[in-house]
Amino acid sequence: MTVRGALGRAVDRLEPRPRVVDWSLLALVAAEALTGLVSFVVATPDGWPVFWLHRSLGVAIVALLFFKLRRVRRNLTEPGRWRRSTALSVLAAVAALGALATGAAWVFGLDVRVSLWTLLSVHVAFGLLLLVVVPLHAATRFRLPRRADVEGRRTALQYTALFVAGAVTYRVQTALNTALDTAGADRRFTGSQPREGEGNDAFPPTSWVADDPEPVDRERYRLAVTGEVTDSLALPVEAVASGEAERALLDCTSGWYTVQDWRGVRVGDLLDAAGGTTEDASHVRFVSVTGYRWTLPVEEARDALLATHVGGERLSHGHGAPVRLVAPGRRGFQWVKWVTRVEVRPGPDPAQWVVTLVSGFD
């Protein structure tokens, strides 16, 4: 028997049943989307299992996608076999391969820009496309798995091996990054790569979704402190700039992080200056000039900073001038830029998730 023949037989033994492969891919794409979205709000090291699971499941998708393409390759390569659903199949394959390739390149430290996007942003875009295309593709050939498809020790062993291989591959990749001293070795557990230096030029002025306002007039600017406080305030930017400094890490969901010295006013000091909060106060909402906003529990908000300077320099417009939120332990999109209002509320603001997706679209 030739080596090629022996290898083919080994692959045949490892390959799960077709319906199991199809439904597993659908489930894994959904799990990857869920862990990917959750990872956007995880900024502290105790959230590492989310990222570990996301990467391990990605390796499992690689194996299942191999089995899937091996089974349907003739349908894709021979025009006579094409159906109306084949275009969806091709689009799903392209999105899956794109997501896997950009994800793998990113974890090994490759930092290539696609217009204004990092590879991590491209990876997210492919993932969102998959989330739409894979269910549509599955609907064109909908077949529920049979009991015989999932029964037996063989299926259990195949999937155990699949997920163990994913976890082991993730650990090997991390070790290789360290051993080869690649750019990926400096990544945080979130996958973000470092941006070195001090001040505005040390890190990119990325914005969430479409937030891109005109520069704010410093002379006319007033920071409003309202809601569940004893006395409302309207402060000029000079009153905010006269505060204290704090060294904090900003971890952006577009794939980079930076450690900077920020200077401004502690939110707790602002609330005290407003006579303190009422008994009903539970959350503080920070609102941008664009309408973008984010809410923090009041005790966490008291320790946050409203910054006017970074690295000893006045904030540039791209970094949120004249005032931006500095919220240690939160991801970059929660560090609201161009803050004009601080609103103390009797509850959280669930609508902030909708606003983050539509703010800036005029």
Secondary structure, 3 states (H helix, E strand, C coil): CCHHHHHHHHHHHHCCCHHHHHHHHHHHHHHHHHHHHHHCCCCCHHHHHHHHHHHHHHHHHHHHHHHHHHHHHHHHHCHHHCCCCHHHHHHHHHHHHHHHHHHHHHHCCCCCCECCECHHHHHHHHHHHHHHHHHHHHHHCCCCCCHHHHCCHHHHHHHHHHHHHHHHHHHHHHHHHHHHCCHHHHCCCCCCEECCCCCHHHCCCCCCCCCCCCCCCCCCCCEEEEECECCCEEECHHHHHCCEEEEEEEEECCCEEEEEEEEEEEHHHHHHHCCCECCCCCEEEEEECCCCEEEEEHHHHHHCEEEEEECCEECCHHHCCCCEEECCCCEHHHCCCCEEEEEEECCCCCCHHHHHHHCCCC
